[in-house]
Amino acid sequence: MTSTERLVLPEFPRSNTYHPDWVQENASGGANCLWLVEWLASALDLKPGMRVLDLGCGRASTSIFLAREFELFVWATDLWFSPSENLQRIRAADVERSVFPIHSDARQLPYANEFFDAIVSIDAFPYFGTDDHYLSYLARFVKPGGIIAIAGAGFIEEIEGNAPVHLKDWLDAEPSMWCMHSPAWWRMHWQRTGLVDVELADTMKDGWQRWLKWHRTVAPDNLVEIQAVESDAGRNMGYYRVVSRRRESTVLHEPILSVPTHYVYQPLLRSQS
């Protein structure tokens, strides 16, 4: 397969213009993040000049993509990957004036309330977003009516109870992957908070084949995961996305960071009174 043929799929015309060596070199996870962000962006109302938080951006290739393709200002935020290295990548892509690399934990974001027009997270959100409290923390950083949207590789049908036999070896080897959930689970998890309206929660047609194609390209030695996806054949695993908007009427309270107290002595035992 030639360089021009590798990682080219007709449903991703924007991603196809990026050199496959660049895409592979800047990979930071088990999914093709450009395919995912292009698919997610097709469901978003993105306008030039919007301020976007790319949460868990990895090596910032999704941030670069969003800035180049949609003329957005993107805060490329990640905990694990160096912002200094990301800046080199951003400069090389000639988007230094529109993509800003930030090192931050997703639970300690350094942004002002209602700063962003949209928050997106590509193949990263399950690592921190399953916490019941997290959406109420995150939602404060997007304007009322603003977008909160995620896409990733994961479960497309929720697994209840023990792992299916064909997935057991993979999940035993990677127990952290139980953080993955189906789009229906994310819809329920978000919608019940009353903070957002979930507009879309769906799966990519043949997403498991995209997962398989990408993994065979970038991690051909990871046979446990490849065999799991291949054996599953789209029953439980694939690519998914969830799109929501912060409700205009929702009032968000500041998170409790400490509780002020004043010690008052009281006798410990009845005999001391």
C-alpha positions as CSV (number, residue, x, y, z in Angstrom):
1,M,0.0,0.0,0.0
2,T,1.4,3.4,-1.0
3,S,1.6,6.4,1.3
4,T,-1.2,8.1,-0.5
5,E,-3.5,5.1,-0.1
6,R,-2.8,4.5,3.6
7,L,-5.5,5.7,6.0
8,V,-7.7,7.1,3.2
9,L,-11.4,6.5,3.5
10,P,-14.0,8.3,1.3
11,E,-16.2,9.3,4.3
12,F,-13.4,11.5,5.7
13,P,-12.5,13.9,3.0
14,R,-10.9,16.5,5.3
15,S,-8.7,13.9,7.1
16,N,-7.6,12.4,3.8
17,T,-5.7,15.6,3.0
18,Y,-3.3,15.1,6.0
19,H,-0.2,13.1,5.4
20,P,-0.4,9.5,6.9
21,D,3.1,9.8,8.4
22,W,2.0,13.0,10.2
23,V,-1.2,11.3,11.4
24,Q,0.6,8.3,12.7
25,E,3.5,10.2,14.3
26,N,1.1,12.4,16.2
27,A,-1.2,9.6,17.4
28,S,-1.8,9.5,21.1
29,G,-4.4,6.8,21.5
30,G,-6.1,3.7,20.2
31,A,-8.4,5.5,17.7
32,N,-7.8,7.6,14.6
33,C,-8.6,11.0,16.2
34,L,-8.8,12.8,12.9
35,W,-11.6,10.5,11.7
36,L,-13.4,11.0,15.0
37,V,-13.1,14.8,15.1
38,E,-14.2,15.1,11.5
39,W,-17.2,12.9,12.2
40,L,-18.0,14.8,15.4
41,A,-17.6,18.2,13.8
42,S,-20.1,17.3,11.1
43,A,-22.7,17.3,13.8
44,L,-21.7,20.6,15.4
45,D,-22.5,24.2,14.5
46,L,-19.0,25.5,14.3
47,K,-18.4,29.0,13.2
48,P,-15.0,30.8,12.5
49,G,-13.7,32.6,15.5
50,M,-15.3,30.4,18.1
51,R,-13.2,29.6,21.2
52,V,-13.0,25.8,21.7
53,L,-11.5,23.7,24.5
54,D,-10.0,20.5,23.1
55,L,-9.9,18.5,26.4
56,G,-7.5,15.6,26.5
57,C,-6.0,16.7,23.2
58,G,-3.0,14.3,23.3
59,R,-0.4,15.5,20.8
60,A,-2.8,18.3,19.6
61,S,-3.5,16.9,16.2
62,T,-7.2,17.4,16.7
63,S,-6.6,21.0,17.9
64,I,-4.6,21.7,14.7
65,F,-7.3,20.1,12.6
66,L,-10.1,22.2,14.2
67,A,-8.1,25.4,13.8
68,R,-7.2,24.7,10.1
69,E,-10.5,23.3,8.9
70,F,-12.9,25.5,10.8
71,E,-10.9,28.7,11.6
72,L,-11.4,28.2,15.3
73,F,-9.3,29.3,18.3
74,V,-8.5,26.2,20.2
75,W,-7.0,25.6,23.7
76,A,-5.2,22.3,23.3
77,T,-5.3,20.9,26.9
78,D,-3.7,17.7,28.1
79,L,-2.2,16.3,31.3
80,W,0.0,13.5,29.9
81,F,1.6,15.2,26.8
82,S,4.1,18.0,26.9
83,P,2.7,21.5,25.9
84,S,6.2,22.4,24.8
85,E,6.4,19.6,22.3
86,N,2.8,20.3,21.2
87,L,3.9,23.9,20.6
88,Q,6.5,22.7,18.2
89,R,3.9,20.7,16.3
90,I,1.5,23.7,16.3
91,R,4.2,26.0,14.9
92,A,5.1,23.5,12.2
93,A,1.4,23.4,11.2
94,D,1.4,27.3,11.1
95,V,-1.4,27.7,13.6
96,E,0.5,29.2,16.5
97,R,-1.9,32.2,16.5
98,S,-5.0,30.0,16.9
99,V,-3.9,26.9,18.9
100,F,-2.7,27.3,22.5
101,P,-1.1,24.4,24.2
102,I,-2.0,24.0,27.9
103,H,-0.8,21.5,30.5
104,S,-3.7,20.8,32.9
105,D,-5.6,18.1,34.7
106,A,-9.1,17.8,33.5
107,R,-10.3,18.3,37.1
108,Q,-8.3,21.5,37.7
109,L,-8.9,23.5,34.5
110,P,-7.4,27.1,34.6
111,Y,-10.1,28.8,32.6
112,A,-12.7,31.4,33.4
113,N,-16.4,30.5,33.7
114,E,-18.3,30.7,30.4
115,F,-15.1,31.3,28.4
116,F,-15.7,28.7,25.6
117,D,-18.2,28.5,22.9
118,A,-17.6,24.7,22.7
119,I,-15.9,21.9,24.5
120,V,-14.9,18.8,22.7
121,S,-13.0,15.7,23.8
122,I,-11.7,13.1,21.4
123,D,-11.1,9.6,22.7
124,A,-10.3,10.9,26.1
125,F,-13.4,11.7,28.1
126,P,-14.1,8.3,29.8
127,Y,-10.8,8.6,31.6
128,F,-12.1,11.4,33.8
129,G,-15.7,12.1,32.8
130,T,-17.6,9.1,34.3
131,D,-17.6,10.8,37.7
132,D,-21.2,11.8,38.5
133,H,-19.9,15.3,39.6
134,Y,-17.8,16.0,36.5
135,L,-20.3,17.4,34.1
136,S,-21.4,20.0,36.6
137,Y,-17.8,21.0,37.0
138,L,-17.0,21.1,33.2
139,A,-20.2,22.8,32.1
140,R,-19.3,26.1,33.9
141,F,-16.5,26.7,31.3
142,V,-18.9,26.8,28.3
143,K,-21.3,29.6,27.6
144,P,-25.1,29.0,28.1
145,G,-26.2,27.3,24.9
146,G,-22.6,26.2,24.2
147,I,-21.6,22.8,23.0
148,I,-20.2,19.9,25.0
149,A,-19.4,17.0,22.7
150,I,-17.3,13.8,22.8
151,A,-16.3,11.1,20.4
152,G,-14.2,8.0,20.9
153,A,-13.6,4.3,20.4
154,G,-15.5,2.3,23.0
155,F,-18.5,0.2,23.8
156,I,-21.5,0.9,21.6
157,E,-23.7,-1.5,23.6
158,E,-23.4,-1.5,27.4
159,I,-22.0,-4.6,28.9
160,E,-23.9,-5.8,31.9
161,G,-22.2,-8.3,34.3
162,N,-19.2,-10.2,33.2
163,A,-17.3,-9.6,30.0
164,P,-18.3,-11.6,27.0
165,V,-16.0,-14.5,26.4
166,H,-14.5,-13.0,23.2
167,L,-13.6,-9.8,25.1
168,K,-12.4,-11.4,28.4
169,D,-8.7,-11.6,27.5
170,W,-8.6,-7.9,26.4
171,L,-10.5,-6.6,29.4
172,D,-8.4,-8.8,31.8
173,A,-5.2,-7.3,30.3
174,E,-6.6,-3.8,30.3
175,P,-9.1,-3.5,33.2
176,S,-9.1,0.3,32.9
177,M,-11.1,-0.1,29.7
178,W,-14.2,-0.8,31.8
179,C,-14.4,3.1,32.0
180,M,-15.8,2.9,28.4
181,H,-19.6,3.2,28.0
182,S,-22.2,3.2,25.3
183,P,-23.7,6.4,23.8
184,A,-27.0,5.5,25.4
185,W,-25.2,5.4,28.8
186,W,-23.7,8.8,28.1
187,R,-27.1,10.3,27.1
188,M,-28.6,9.0,30.4
189,H,-25.6,10.1,32.5
190,W,-25.7,13.7,31.1
191,Q,-29.4,14.2,30.5
192,R,-30.4,13.4,34.1
193,T,-28.3,16.2,35.5
194,G,-30.5,18.8,34.0
195,L,-27.4,20.7,32.9
196,V,-27.5,19.9,29.2
197,D,-29.8,18.8,26.5
198,V,-28.3,15.8,24.6
199,E,-29.0,16.4,20.9
200,L,-27.3,13.3,19.5
201,A,-25.8,10.1,20.8
202,D,-25.0,7.6,18.1
203,T,-22.5,5.2,16.6
204,M,-20.5,5.3,13.4
205,K,-21.5,2.8,10.7
206,D,-18.9,0.1,10.6
207,G,-16.9,1.9,13.3
208,W,-15.4,-1.3,14.5
209,Q,-13.8,-1.7,11.1
210,R,-12.3,1.8,11.3
211,W,-11.0,0.8,14.8
212,L,-9.5,-2.4,13.3
213,K,-7.9,-0.6,10.3
214,W,-6.3,2.0,12.5
215,H,-5.0,-0.4,15.0
216,R,-3.5,-2.8,12.4
217,T,-1.7,0.3,11.0
218,V,-0.3,1.9,14.1
219,A,-0.1,-1.0,16.6
220,P,0.0,-4.3,14.6
221,D,1.7,-6.0,17.6
222,N,-1.2,-5.4,19.9
223,L,-2.8,-8.7,19.0
224,V,-5.0,-8.9,22.1
225,E,-6.9,-5.7,21.2
226,I,-7.0,-6.5,17.5
227,Q,-8.4,-10.0,18.1
228,A,-11.0,-8.6,20.6
229,V,-12.3,-6.0,18.0
230,E,-12.2,-8.5,15.2
231,S,-14.0,-11.2,17.3
232,D,-16.6,-8.7,18.5
233,A,-17.4,-7.6,14.9
234,G,-19.4,-4.6,16.0
235,R,-21.6,-6.2,18.6
236,N,-20.3,-4.3,21.5
237,M,-17.4,-2.1,20.2
238,G,-17.0,0.7,17.7
239,Y,-16.8,4.5,17.3
240,Y,-19.4,6.7,19.0
241,R,-20.2,10.4,19.6
242,V,-22.4,12.4,21.9
243,V,-23.4,16.0,21.3
244,S,-25.1,18.3,23.9
245,R,-25.7,21.9,24.7
246,R,-25.6,23.6,28.1
247,R,-29.1,24.7,29.0
248,E,-29.6,28.5,29.0
249,S,-31.6,28.4,32.2
250,T,-29.2,26.3,34.2
251,V,-27.6,28.0,37.2
252,L,-24.2,26.5,38.1
253,H,-22.9,26.9,41.6
254,E,-19.2,27.3,42.3
255,P,-17.6,24.0,43.4
256,I,-16.9,23.6,47.1
257,L,-13.1,23.6,47.5
258,S,-13.0,23.9,51.3
259,V,-15.4,24.2,54.2
260,P,-14.6,27.0,56.7
261,T,-14.7,25.8,60.3
262,H,-14.0,27.1,63.8
263,Y,-13.0,24.7,66.5
264,V,-15.0,24.9,69.7
265,Y,-13.8,22.8,72.6
266,Q,-16.3,20.3,74.1
267,P,-15.6,17.7,76.7
268,L,-14.8,14.3,75.2
269,L,-16.2,12.2,78.0
270,R,-19.3,12.5,80.1
271,S,-17.1,12.3,83.2
272,Q,-15.4,15.5,82.1
273,S,-18.5,17.6,82.2
